[in-house]
Amino acid sequence: MRCTVVGAGVSGLTTAIRLLESGHEVEIVSDKFSPETVSDVAAAIWYPFLVKPADRADTWGIVTYDVLEGLCTEAPEAGVTMRDGREYLRDVVDLPPWNDDIAAFRILDEGEIPEGYVFGWEFRAPVIEMPLYMPWLRSKVEEGGGTFRHGFIEDLSDLSGDVVVNCVGLGARELCDDLEVRPARGQILFIDQDPGVGHFDQQPETLTYTIPRSDVTVLGGTAQVDDWSLDIRDEDNDLILSKVEAIWPDLDRDRIVGGTVGLRPSRTEVRLEEEEMGGVRVIHNYGHGGAGVTLSWGCADEVVSIAEGSK
């Protein structure tokens, strides 16, 4: 089967790998390649929290978890490591359904919960260093015989092949006239300081996180919907630091070493489905918001199943 994958972010590359592994011919077409994609600036920890549709997202997430956990030992050059993180909540909530499916999960003791929070859990999850991971994904596509073509696609029905897989992320707003796709602006900071464990408040209105990597720790965040600005704003840096200090009081502002901005392709829920467009068979795989890496391998497997007619 000849497959054209549109988009070269984490979803496009991962989908291409799975299609190649299943014996299909794959070309990736995109107007942007690493290191210029949104995926390249992702903070990137596995965490399928508050992603919809919840039942499908949890399944995609567990598939991805298993792959990423394996890469820690099988392909250390991919830049994936396992780290412990703590989620803090202002209300007692049900435990996530994946809590029994990951390497380690426990409810926090009262003394481990910062002031202002009443509940939380600790979990072990893959942290993905995108400056290493994105080139590794591309190398796997190349090893599998996949090809790349630079191009800006205005109409999916103009593409050739047996199947077109749409992984354009935020670009689906115009390409598919899908106004549910909206930018969720994310600004982050980098600090030369390791918190030991990651600290998280993943509620949209109070979004806060520290993600320790091998070189720096990522501090966030913002989720400013319909904000298209890629400029770093001082007021957002101040907001991020004040939020992080509330859950990591030992933060040393003098050790900040940089920052960046990316636009998450937010949507009410992930769109993963087949559609015929102008006589062309299209499989949509976009709208992952901040969970593109978290869902990537599970979504890629489902794309292959749809393409081969088993879903």
LODREN-430191 format. One record per residue: chain; residue in three letters; x, y, z of N, C-alpha, C in turn. Coordinates in pm, whole numbers, plus 32768, in hexadecimal, padded with zeros to 4 digits. Example, Ala and Ser with C-alpha at 12.3 -4.5 7.8 and 13.67 -1.06 7.14 Angstrom:
BEGIN
A/ALA/8527/7DC7/830C/84CE/7E3E/830C/8528/7EB6/830C;
A/SER/8505/7F1F/82C4/8557/7F96/82CA/850A/8003/8313;
This chain:
BEGIN
A/MET/8054/7F89/8000/8000/8000/8000/8058/807D/8000;
A/ARG/803A/80DD/7FA8/8084/815B/7FA5/803F/81BF/8000;
A/CYS/8089/81F1/8060/8051/824B/80C4/809A/82D1/80C1;
A/THR/804D/833D/80C6/8086/83C3/80D4/8060/83FA/815C;
A/VAL/80C2/8419/81AC/80AB/8454/8230/80C6/84E9/8225;
A/VAL/8064/8539/8249/8072/85CA/8243/808F/85FD/82D0;
A/GLY/8103/8639/82E1/812B/8669/8365/81A1/861A/839A;
A/ALA/8207/8662/83CC/8283/8621/83F9/82A0/863D/848B;
A/GLY/8237/8652/84D9/8247/8659/8569/824A/85CD/85A4;
A/VAL/823B/85C4/8627/8247/8541/8667/81DB/84E0/8637;
A/SER/8162/8510/861E/80F7/84B8/85F0/8113/8485/8564;
A/GLY/813E/84DD/850A/815B/84B4/8482/81CE/8451/8479;
A/LEU/823A/846D/84C0/82AE/8413/84BC/828E/838B/84F8;
A/THR/8249/838A/8569/8228/830C/85AC/81CA/82B9/8555;
A/THR/8167/82FB/851A/810B/82B4/84C1/8155/8279/844A;
A/ALA/81B1/82C6/8412/8200/8295/83A0/824F/8218/83C5;
A/ILE/828B/8218/843C/82D9/81A4/8469/8281/8128/8470;
A/ARG/820C/8135/84AD/81B3/80C1/84BA/8182/8090/8431;
A/LEU/8167/80E9/83D4/813D/80C0/834E/81AE/8077/8306;
A/LEU/8228/80AB/8314/829C/8069/82D7/82B2/7FDE/8313;
A/GLU/82A6/7FD4/8396/82B9/7F53/83D9/8251/7EED/83AC;
A/SER/81DD/7F1E/837E/8173/7EC5/834F/8180/7EA6/82BA;
A/GLY/81ED/7ED5/827D/8209/7EB0/81F4/81D6/7F0F/818A;
A/HIS/81AE/7F87/81B2/8177/7FE5/8152/81E1/804A/8123;
A/GLU/81C9/8083/80B0/8220/80EA/8079/81F2/8172/80B0;
A/VAL/8250/81C2/80E0/822A/823F/8124/827D/82B5/80F3;
A/GLU/8236/8322/80D5/8275/83A3/80BD/823B/8407/8120;
A/ILE/8292/8454/8161/8266/84BF/81BB/8273/8544/8172;
A/VAL/8206/858F/816F/8206/8613/812E/81E8/867B/8199;
A/SER/8239/86E4/819F/8224/874C/8203/8269/87CC/81D8;
A/ASP/8236/883C/820A/827A/88BB/81F2/82DE/88DB/8261;
A/LYS/82DD/8889/82CC/833B/889C/833A/836F/8815/8369;
A/PHE/83F0/880F/8381/842F/8798/83B6/847F/87BD/8432;
A/SER/849E/8759/8484/84EF/8771/84FC/8572/87B6/84D5;
A/PRO/859A/881D/8520/856B/8847/85A5/8505/88B9/85A3;
A/GLU/84B7/88C6/853A/845C/8937/852C/83CA/8915/8546;
A/THR/83AD/889C/8576/8322/8877/8590/82FB/889B/861F;
A/VAL/8279/889C/8638/8248/88B4/86C0/8279/8846/871E;
A/SER/8283/87CC/86EC/82AF/875C/8740/833B/8773/8779;
A/ASP/838E/87BC/872F/8418/87CF/875B/8422/881F/87DD;
A/VAL/83BE/8870/87FC/83C4/88C2/8876/8368/888C/88E3;
A/ALA/8334/8813/88CF/82DC/87D7/8935/832A/87BA/89B5;
A/ALA/82E9/87D4/8A27/8327/87B2/8AA8/8337/871B/8AB4;
A/ALA/82D3/86D2/8A87/82DC/8643/8A69/82F3/85E7/8AE0;
A/ILE/828B/85D5/8B2F/8284/8567/8B8D/8206/8519/8B6D;
A/TRP/820A/8495/8B7D/8194/8443/8B66/812F/8460/8BD4;
A/TYR/80B5/848B/8BAD/8050/84A6/8C12/7FC8/84BB/8BD0;
A/PRO/7F76/8451/8BC3/7EF3/845E/8B82/7E88/848E/8BE4;
A/PHE/7E9A/8507/8C17/7E40/853C/8C7D/7DE8/85A6/8C3C;
A/LEU/7D64/859A/8C4C/7D05/85FA/8C14/7D0A/85FF/8B7C;
A/VAL/7D1C/858C/8B3C/7D1A/8583/8AAA/7C9A/853C/8A7F;
A/LYS/7C5A/856D/8A16/7BDD/8532/89E5/7BEF/8505/8954;
A/PRO/7BA3/849B/892B/7B47/8449/897A/7B92/83F1/89DD;
A/ALA/7B6A/83F4/8A5B/7BB9/83BB/8AC8/7BD4/8326/8AB6;
A/ASP/7B6E/82D9/8A8D/7B83/8248/8A84/7BE9/8226/8A17;
A/ARG/7BDE/8265/89A3/7C3D/824A/8938/7CC7/8282/895B;
A/ALA/7CC9/82F8/8997/7D49/8336/89BA/7D97/82E2/8A1F;
A/ASP/7D51/82A9/8A7F/7D95/8254/8AE1/7DD3/81DA/8A9E;
A/THR/7D8B/81A0/8A3F/7DC0/812C/89F5/7E3A/8154/89A3;
A/TRP/7E2E/81C2/8958/7EA0/81F2/890A/7F17/8210/8965;
A/GLY/7EF9/8249/89DA/7F63/8270/8A36/7FB0/81FA/8A6D;
A/ILE/7F6A/818F/8A92/7FAE/8119/8ACA/8004/80D7/8A60;
A/VAL/7FD2/80CF/89E5/8024/8098/8979/80A5/80E8/896C;
A/THR/8098/816C/8970/810C/81C4/8961/816B/81B5/89D8;
A/TYR/8133/81AC/8A50/8186/819B/8AC8/81E1/8122/8AB9;
A/ASP/81A8/80B2/8A8D/81F6/8037/8A82/8267/8046/8A1C;
A/VAL/824B/808A/89AE/82B4/809F/8949/8322/80F9/8981;
A/LEU/82FB/8167/89BE/835F/81C5/89F3/83B2/8188/8A63;
A/GLU/8371/813B/8AB9/83BC/80F8/8B25/8424/809A/8AEA;
A/GLY/8400/8055/8A7F/845E/7FFB/8A3E/84D4/8044/8A00;
A/LEU/84BB/80BB/89CB/8526/8107/898A/8593/8131/89ED;
A/CYS/856F/813C/8A6D/85D2/8163/8AD2/864B/8107/8AD0;
A/THR/8633/8087/8ABC/86A1/8026/8ABB/86C6/7FF9/8A2E;
A/GLU/8663/7FF3/89D4/867D/7FBF/894E/86BD/8026/88F2;
A/ALA/86A1/80A7/890A/86D6/8111/88B2/86F2/818E/8904;
A/PRO/8758/818A/895A/8774/81FE/89B0/878F/827E/8961;
A/GLU/87BA/826F/88E3/87D3/82E5/8890/8753/8330/886E;
A/ALA/86DE/82F2/8887/865F/8335/886D/8640/83A2/88D4;
A/GLY/8686/83A1/8945/8675/840C/89A7/85FE/83FB/8A03;
A/VAL/85D7/837E/8A20/8567/8363/8A79/859C/832C/8AFD;
A/THR/856F/8366/8B6C/8594/8335/8BF1/8517/832B/8C47;
A/MET/851B/82D7/8CAC/84AA/82C9/8D08/84C5/8321/8D82;
A/ARG/8462/8375/8DA4/846D/83CC/8E18/83EC/83C7/8E68;
A/ASP/83F7/83E4/8EEA/8382/83EC/8F40/834B/847B/8F41;
A/GLY/82C7/8484/8F3E/8286/8507/8F45/8212/8504/8FA7;
A/ARG/81EC/857A/8FD9/817E/8583/9038/8116/85E6/9005;
A/GLU/809B/85B6/9000/802A/8609/8FD9/7FE3/8639/9057;
A/TYR/7FCD/86BD/9061/7F88/86F6/90D4/7EFF/8729/90A9;
A/LEU/7E9A/870D/90FC/7E11/8734/90DA/7DCF/877E/914D;
A/ARG/7D74/87D8/912A/7D2E/8828/918E/7CAE/87E7/91BE;
A/ASP/7C8B/8775/9182/7C18/8726/91AC/7C3D/8692/91A6;
A/VAL/7BF9/8641/91F3/7C0C/85B1/91EC/7BC1/857E/9171;
A/VAL/7C06/8537/911B/7BCB/8507/909E/7BE3/8471/9090;
A/ASP/7B9D/8435/9031/7BB6/83A8/9013/7C43/8397/8FDC;
A/LEU/7C7F/8325/8FF9/7D03/8309/8FC3/7CFA/82F4/8F2D;
A/PRO/7D62/8318/8EE3/7D5F/8303/8E52/7D57/826E/8E32;
A/PRO/7D0B/8247/8DCC/7CF8/81B9/8DB0/7D76/816E/8D89;
A/TRP/7DDF/81B8/8D64/7E5D/8177/8D3D/7EBA/815F/8DB3;
A/ASN/7E8E/817B/8E2E/7EEB/8176/8EA0/7F24/80EB/8EB8;
A/ASP/7EDA/8081/8E91/7F0C/7FF9/8EA3/7F5F/7FC8/8E2D;
A/ASP/7F69/801A/8DC4/7FAB/7FEE/8D49/8036/8027/8D37;
A/ILE/8065/8078/8D96/80E8/80B5/8D87/8148/807E/8DF0;
A/ALA/81C7/80A1/8DE3/8230/8063/8E34/8220/807B/8EC9;
A/ALA/81F4/80F2/8EF0/81E3/8111/8F7E/817B/817F/8F8E;
A/PHE/8125/816E/8FF3/80BC/81D0/900F/8095/81C1/90A2;
A/ARG/808A/8234/90E7/805D/8231/9171/801B/82B5/9195;
A/ILE/7FC2/82B2/91F6/7F83/832B/9229/7FE3/836F/9289;
A/LEU/7FED/83F2/9283/8049/843D/92D8/8017/8441/9368;
A/ASP/8076/843F/93C5/8055/8456/9451/8036/84EA/9466;
A/GLU/7FEE/8508/94D0/7FC5/8592/94EB/803D/85F0/94F3;
A/GLY/80AA/85C2/952E/811F/8616/953F/816B/8631/94BE;
A/GLU/8148/85ED/9453/818B/8600/93D2/8140/8660/9377;
A/ILE/80CE/8690/93A6/8078/86E4/9353/808D/8777/9378;
A/PRO/80AC/87CE/9316/80C5/885C/9334/8048/88A2/9369;
A/GLU/805E/8913/93AA/7FF0/8965/93DB/7F97/8990/9367;
A/GLY/7F15/898B/937D/7EB6/89B1/9316/7E7E/893A/92C9;
A/TYR/7EB9/88C5/92E0/7E8B/884B/929E/7E5E/87E7/9308;
A/VAL/7E07/8789/92E0/7DD0/872B/9342/7DE6/8699/931B;
A/PHE/7E14/8680/92A2/7E1E/85F7/9271/7E8B/85F1/9206;
A/GLY/7EBB/8578/91EB/7F1E/856B/9181/7F53/84DE/9176;
A/TRP/7FA0/84C8/910E/7FDE/8445/90F9/8069/8453/90BE;
A/GLU/80B9/83EC/90D1/813D/83E4/9094/8139/8375/902B;
A/PHE/8176/838F/8FB9/8173/832E/8F4C/81FA/832D/8F06;
A/ARG/821E/82BC/8ECD/829B/82B0/8E82/8279/82B2/8DED;
A/ALA/82BA/830B/8DA4/8296/831E/8D18/830F/8341/8CC4;
A/PRO/8308/8325/8C42/8374/834D/8BE8/837A/83E4/8BD6;
A/VAL/83F3/8419/8BDC/840F/84A3/8BB5/845B/849B/8B31;
A/ILE/842E/84E9/8AD0/8462/84DF/8A49/84AA/8560/8A24;
A/GLU/8529/8557/8A07/8578/85CD/89E2/856D/85E0/894B;
A/MET/8519/863E/8923/84F6/864B/8896/856D/866D/883B;
A/PRO/85D3/86B8/8868/8647/86CE/8810/8690/864D/87E9;
A/LEU/867E/85E3/8838/86B6/8560/8817/864D/8506/87D4;
A/TYR/85D3/850F/8805/856A/84B4/87D9/853E/84CC/8749;
A/MET/852F/854A/8722/8502/8567/869A/8566/8537/8630;
A/PRO/85E7/8551/863D/8645/8517/85DC/8645/847F/85DE;
A/TRP/8632/8443/8654/862C/83B1/865B/85B5/837C/860D;
A/LEU/8540/83BC/861C/84CA/8392/85D0/84E5/839C/853A;
A/ARG/8520/840B/850F/853C/841B/8480/859B/83AC/8450;
A/SER/85FE/838C/84A0/865D/8324/8477/8617/829D/8467;
A/LYS/85B2/8282/84BA/8568/8205/84AE/8514/8203/842E;
A/VAL/84DD/8276/8409/8494/827E/838A/84F3/8262/8316;
A/GLU/8568/82A0/831A/85C9/828D/82AF/85F9/81FD/82A8;
A/GLU/8613/81C0/831B/863F/8134/831E/85D5/80D6/82E5;
A/GLY/8556/80FB/82F6/84E9/80A9/82C4/84CB/80BE/8231;
A/GLY/8513/811B/81F3/84FD/8133/8164/849C/81A3/8146;
A/GLY/8471/81EE/81AC/8418/825F/8195/8460/82D4/8155;
A/THR/8416/8327/810D/844F/839B/80CA/840C/841B/80FD;
A/PHE/8450/848B/80E4/8420/850D/8112/8418/856C/809B;
A/ARG/83B1/85C0/809D/83A3/8625/8035/8371/86A6/8073;
A/HIS/83B8/8713/8054/838D/8796/8087/831E/87CC/802E;
A/GLY/82B0/87F2/806D/8242/882A/8020/81D3/885A/807B;
A/PHE/818B/88BF/804C/8119/88F4/8097/809A/88C0/8056;
A/ILE/804B/8874/809E/7FD3/8833/8069/7F59/888B/8082;
A/GLU/7F13/88AC/8018/7E9A/88FD/8023/7E1B/88AB/8018;
A/ASP/7E25/8832/7FDF/7DAF/87DE/7FCD/7DDC/874B/7FD5;
A/LEU/7DA9/8703/8038/7DD1/8678/804A/7DAA/8621/7FD3;
A/SER/7D40/8647/7F8D/7D13/85F7/7F1C/7D70/8602/7EA3;
A/ASP/7DCF/865F/7EA7/7E30/866C/7E3B/7EA2/8607/7E47;
A/LEU/7EAB/85C3/7EB9/7F1A/8568/7ED1/7F00/84DF/7E94;
A/SER/7F6C/849E/7E6E/7F61/8418/7E34/7F7B/83B0/7E9F;
A/GLY/7F61/8334/7E7B/7F76/82C6/7ED8/7EF5/8280/7EFA;
A/ASP/7F00/820C/7F38/7E8A/81C0/7F60/7E49/81FC/7FDD;
A/VAL/7E9C/8234/8034/7E6B/8270/80B0/7EBA/82EF/80CD;
A/VAL/7E73/8358/80F6/7EB2/83D2/8127/7E96/83DC/81BC;
A/VAL/7EFF/83EE/820C/7EEE/83FC/829D/7F09/848E/82C2;
A/ASN/7EA5/84CB/82FE/7EA9/855A/831D/7ED9/856F/83AC;
A/CYS/7F5A/8597/83B9/7F96/85B0/843D/7FC8/8641/8444;
A/VAL/7F77/869F/8415/7FA6/8729/8409/7F91/877C/8488;
A/GLY/7F54/8742/84EE/7F44/878B/856B/7EF3/880A/8559;
A/LEU/7F2D/8879/8582/7EE8/88F9/857D/7EC0/891E/84EE;
A/GLY/7F0A/88EC/848D/7EEB/8909/8402/7E65/88D5/83D4;
A/ALA/7E28/8878/8420/7DA6/8843/83FA/7D39/88AD/8402;
A/ARG/7D53/8917/844A/7CEF/8982/8453/7CCD/89B8/83C8;
A/GLU/7D34/89CA/8375/7D1E/89FB/82EE/7D11/8988/8289;
A/LEU/7D68/8925/8295/7D69/88B8/8233/7CE5/886B/8232;
A/CYS/7CA8/8858/82A7/7C2B/880D/82B2/7BB5/8866/82D6;
A/ASP/7BCD/88E8/82DB/7B66/8946/8306/7B2A/891B/838C;
A/ASP/7B82/88EE/83E6/7B58/88BB/8468/7B71/8928/84D1;
A/LEU/7B08/8974/84EE/7B17/89E4/854A/7B1C/89B7/85DB;
A/GLU/7B0B/8933/85F4/7B21/8901/867B/7BB5/8900/869F;
A/VAL/7C0C/8903/863B/7C9C/8906/8652/7CC4/8996/8670;
A/ARG/7D00/89A9/86E4/7D24/8A30/8710/7DAE/8A2B/8751;
A/PRO/7DFB/8A96/8744/7E7E/8A98/8787/7E6D/8AA7/881E;
A/ALA/7EBE/8A5D/8868/7EC8/8A6F/88F9/7F5A/8A91/8915;
A/ARG/7F75/8B11/8920/7FFF/8B42/892A/8041/8B11/89AB;
A/GLY/80B6/8AD3/899B/8100/8AA2/8A0D/8189/8AE4/8A17;
A/GLN/81A2/8B2B/8A82/8225/8B67/8A9A/8268/8B19/8B0B;
A/ILE/82E9/8AFC/8AFA/8333/8AB1/8B5F/83BA/8AF3/8B79;
A/LEU/83F4/8AD0/8BEA/847A/8AFE/8C0F/84D3/8A84/8C26;
A/PHE/8555/8A97/8C18/85B7/8A2F/8C35/860E/8A5D/8CA9;
A/ILE/8625/8A01/8D07/8675/8A23/8D7C/86DD/89B6/8D93;
A/ASP/8755/89E1/8DB8/87C2/8984/8DD6/87BA/895B/8E69;
A/GLN/874F/8911/8E89/8736/88E6/8F12/86D6/886F/8F0C;
A/ASP/86F4/8807/8F56/86A3/878D/8F51/864D/8782/8FCF;
A/PRO/85C9/877B/8FC2/8572/8771/9037/856D/86E5/9075;
A/GLY/85B0/8685/9036/85AC/85FB/9068/8536/85B0/902F;
A/VAL/84BE/85DF/904C/8445/85A9/900E/83FF/861B/8FC5;
A/GLY/83AF/85F8/8F63/835F/865E/8F20/82EA/8688/8F76;
A/HIS/82C1/8705/8F6A/824E/8739/8FB4/81E7/876B/8F4F;
A/PHE/8167/8747/8F63/8101/8767/8F00/807F/8795/8F3F;
A/ASP/8043/87F7/8F01/7FB7/881B/8F14/7F80/882A/8E87;
A/GLN/7F3C/87C4/8E56/7F16/87BD/8DC9/7E8B/87F3/8DAC;
A/GLN/7E4D/8834/8E0F/7DCC/8872/8DF3/7DE1/88E9/8D96;
A/PRO/7D8E/88F7/8D2F/7DA4/895F/8CCA/7DB0/89EC/8D03;
A/GLU/7D62/8A09/8D6A/7D61/8A92/8D9F/7DDA/8AAF/8DF9;
A/THR/7E20/8A48/8E26/7E94/8A5D/8E7F/7F0F/8A11/8E4E;
A/LEU/7F16/89F4/8DCE/7F7D/899E/8D94/800A/89C1/8DC5;
A/THR/804B/895F/8E05/80D1/8971/8E3C/811C/88ED/8E31;
A/TYR/819B/88F3/8E0A/81E8/8877/8E05/827E/8891/8E07;
A/THR/82C5/882E/8E3E/8358/8829/8E37/837B/87A0/8E00;
A/ILE/83C3/879D/8D91/83E5/871F/8D4F/847C/8715/8D47;
A/PRO/84BB/86C3/8D9D/854D/86B9/8D9D/8580/8665/8D27;
A/ARG/85DC/869F/8CD9/861E/8657/8C6D/86B1/8647/8C91;
A/SER/86FE/860B/8C38/878A/85F0/8C57/87DC/8670/8C5D;
A/ASP/87B4/86D6/8C0E/8803/8751/8C07/87C6/87C3/8C58;
A/VAL/8742/87D3/8C51/86FC/883F/8C96/8678/8809/8CCB;
A/THR/8634/885C/8D1B/85AB/883F/8D42/854F/88A2/8CFB;
A/VAL/84E2/886E/8CC3/8480/88C2/8C7E/841A/88F4/8CE3;
A/LEU/8401/8977/8CE3/839F/89B3/8D3D/832B/89E9/8CE9;
A/GLY/82B2/89CE/8D15/823D/8A03/8CCE/81CB/8A17/8D31;
A/GLY/8162/8A4A/8D01/814C/8A60/8C75/80D8/8ABF/8C60;
A/THR/80B8/8ACC/8BE1/8043/8B17/8BB8/7FF4/8AC3/8B55;
A/ALA/7F74/8AE0/8B49/7F1D/8AA0/8AE6/7EB9/8B08/8AB7;
A/GLN/7EEC/8B67/8A6B/7E9F/8BDD/8A44/7E5C/8BC4/89BD;
A/VAL/7DDC/8B9E/89C3/7D92/8B76/894C/7D79/8BEF/88F1;
A/ASP/7D8A/8BD9/886F/7D77/8C3F/8807/7DE2/8CAC/8809;
A/ASP/7E4F/8C93/884C/7EC1/8CEF/884E/7F2B/8CB8/87EF;
A/TRP/7F45/8D01/8782/7FA0/8CD2/8719/802E/8D08/872A;
A/SER/8049/8D53/8793/80CC/8D93/87A2/8139/8D2F/87C5;
A/LEU/81A9/8D39/877F/821F/8CE7/879D/828B/8D36/87E6;
A/ASP/826A/8DAF/880E/82C8/8E03/8859/82C9/8DD9/88ED;
A/ILE/8341/8DD6/8928/834C/8DBC/89B7/8323/8E3A/8A03;
A/ARG/82C6/8E2D/8A61/8292/8EA0/8AAA/82C2/8E9C/8B3B;
A/ASP/82F9/8F0C/8B68/832C/8F13/8BF0/82C0/8EF7/8C57;
A/GLU/8248/8F28/8C3F/81DD/8F13/8CA0/81B9/8E7F/8CAE;
A/ASP/81C7/8E34/8C41/81AE/8DA4/8C49/821E/8D5D/8C94;
A/ASN/8299/8D89/8C7E/8308/8D51/8CCB/82F2/8D65/8D61;
A/ASP/82C7/8DDD/8D87/82AE/8DF9/8E14/823E/8DA1/8E4B;
A/LEU/81D5/8D8F/8DFA/8166/8D3B/8E24/8192/8CAA/8E36;
A/ILE/81DF/8C78/8DD8/8210/8BEE/8DE0/8263/8BDB/8E5E;
A/LEU/82C0/8C37/8E77/8319/8C29/8EEB/82CC/8C2E/8F6E;
A/SER/826B/8C86/8F77/821F/8C90/8FF4/81CC/8C11/900A;
A/LYS/8194/8BD8/8F9F/8147/8B5C/8FAE/81A1/8AE7/8FD5;
A/VAL/8216/8ADF/8F94/8271/8A70/8FB2/82A5/8A7A/9041;
A/GLU/82C4/8AF3/906E/82F8/8B03/90F6/8294/8AD5/915F;
A/ALA/8212/8AD9/913E/81AD/8AAC/919D/81B3/8A16/91B4;
A/ILE/81E5/89CA/9151/81EC/8938/9161/827D/8907/9168;
A/TRP/82DC/8960/9148/836C/8940/9153/83B3/89BB/918E;
A/PRO/83AB/89CC/9212/83E0/8A45/9252/8477/8A55/9243;
A/ASP/84C0/89EC/9225/8552/89F3/921B/8582/8A29/9195;
A/LEU/8528/8A4B/913B/854F/8A80/90B9/85AB/8AFA/90C9;
A/ASP/8617/8AFD/907C/8678/8B6A/9080/8670/8BB8/8FFC;
A/ARG/8633/8C2E/9000/861C/8C7C/8F85/869E/8CA2/8F40;
A/ASP/870C/8CA6/8F89/878C/8CCB/8F4C/87C1/8C5F/8EEF;
A/ARG/8782/8BEA/8EF0/87B3/8B7C/8E9E/875F/8B67/8E1E;
A/ILE/8708/8BC7/8DFF/86BD/8BC3/8D82/871E/8BD4/8D0D;
A/VAL/8712/8B7F/8CA8/8771/8B83/8C38/872E/8B9A/8BB1;
A/GLY/86AB/8BAA/8BAD/866A/8BC3/8B2D/85D6/8BA5/8B32;
A/GLY/8599/8BA9/8ABC/850A/8B8D/8AB3/84DF/8B88/8A22;
A/THR/8463/8B5F/8A0A/842F/8B59/8983/8396/8B58/8987;
A/VAL/835A/8B5E/8910/82C8/8B61/8902/829F/8B01/8893;
A/GLY/8231/8ABA/88A7/81F7/8A66/883F/8160/8A70/8842;
A/LEU/8121/8A4B/87D3/808F/8A4F/87C8/8058/89C1/87C0;
A/ARG/801B/8993/882D/7FE0/890E/882D/7F65/890B/87D2;
A/PRO/7F51/889D/8788/7EDA/8892/8733/7E63/885D/8784;
A/SER/7E23/88B5/87D1/7DB8/888A/882A/7D37/8871/87DB;
A/ARG/7CE6/8819/8810/7C64/87F8/87D5/7C0F/87BF/8844;
A/THR/7B8A/87C4/8835/7B34/878D/889C/7B54/86FB/88B7;
A/GLU/7B77/86B0/884D/7BA9/8629/885C/7BFD/8604/87E3;
A/VAL/7C52/85A1/87F5/7CA8/8572/8789/7C51/8540/8715;
A/ARG/7C79/8563/869C/7C33/852F/8626/7C87/84C1/85E7;
A/LEU/7C59/8446/85F3/7C9B/83D4/85B3/7C2E/8383/8570;
A/GLU/7C1C/8398/84EE/7BB0/8357/84A4/7BCD/8361/840F;
A/GLU/7B85/8310/83C5/7B95/830C/8333/7B2A/8362/82EF;
A/GLU/7B50/839F/8280/7AF3/83F0/8233/7B1C/83EB/819F;
A/GLU/7ABB/83E7/8146/7AD8/83F1/80B8/7ACF/8483/808F;
A/MET/7B3A/84B5/8052/7B3F/8542/802A/7B65/8549/7F97;
A/GLY/7B03/856E/7F43/7B1C/8579/7EB4/7B4D/84F9/7E76;
A/GLY/7B1A/8488/7EA6/7B43/8408/7E70/7BC1/83CF/7EAD;
A/VAL/7BFC/8419/7F0C/7C76/83EC/7F4E/7C55/83B8/7FDA;
A/ARG/7C8F/8348/7FFD/7C7B/830D/8082/7CD7/8353/80E5;
A/VAL/7C9E/839B/8145/7CEB/83E9/81A6/7CD1/83B4/8232;
A/ILE/7D3C/83A3/827F/7D31/8381/830D/7D64/83F9/835B;
A/HIS/7D0E/8435/83A9/7D34/84AA/83FA/7D71/847C/847E;
A/ASN/7DDD/84BC/84A5/7E1F/849E/8524/7E58/8521/855A;
A/TYR/7E00/8573/8597/7E2C/85F6/85C6/7DD3/8623/863B;
A/GLY/7DFA/8695/8676/7DAD/86CC/86E5/7DD5/8696/876C;
A/HIS/7E55/8671/877B/7E84/8631/87F7/7EA2/8695/8865;
A/GLY/7E9D/8716/8848/7EBA/877A/88AE/7F46/876A/88E5;
A/GLY/7F53/8767/8969/7FD6/8756/89A7/7FFB/86C4/89BD;
A/ALA/7FB0/8667/8980/7FC7/85D8/8997/7FF7/8591/8919;
A/GLY/8031/85DB/88BB/805D/859D/883F/80BF/852B/8854;
A/VAL/8124/8542/88A7/8186/84D8/88C3/8145/8468/8913;
A/THR/80F5/848C/8974/80B4/842B/89CD/805E/83C6/8983;
A/LEU/801D/83F1/8917/7FC0/839C/88CE/7FFA/8365/884D;
A/SER/8074/838C/882A/80A8/837A/87A3/80A9/82EA/8771;
A/TRP/80E1/828D/87BD/80ED/8205/878C/8067/81BD/878A;
A/GLY/8011/81D9/87EA/7F8C/819D/87E9/7F3A/81CE/8773;
A/CYS/7F41/8250/8757/7EF9/8286/86E4/7F31/824F/8662;
A/ALA/7FB5/8242/865A/7FF4/820C/85E1/7FC5/817D/85C7;
A/ASP/7FBC/812D/8630/7F8B/80A4/8620/7EFC/80A2/85EB;
A/GLU/7EA9/80FE/861D/7E1E/8101/85EF/7E15/812F/855D;
A/VAL/7E6B/818C/8535/7E6F/81B4/84A9/7E8B/813C/844F;
A/VAL/7EED/80EB/8477/7F0E/8073/8428/7E97/8014/8422;
A/SER/7E53/8001/8492/7DDE/7FA9/8495/7D71/7FDB/8437;
A/ILE/7D59/805D/8437/7CF4/8096/83DE/7D20/8086/834C;
A/ALA/7D9E/80A5/8332/7DD1/809C/82A9/7DC6/800F/8271;
A/GLU/7DDA/7FAE/82C6/7DD7/7F22/829B/7D4C/7EE4/82A5;
A/GLY/7CEC/7F39/82CF/7C61/7F0E/82CD/7C31/7EBE/8342;
A/SER/7C7D/7EC0/83B1/7C55/7E70/8425/7C0C/7EC1/848E;
A/LYS/7BF4/7F41/8472/7BA4/7F94/84CF/7B3D/7FE2/8480;
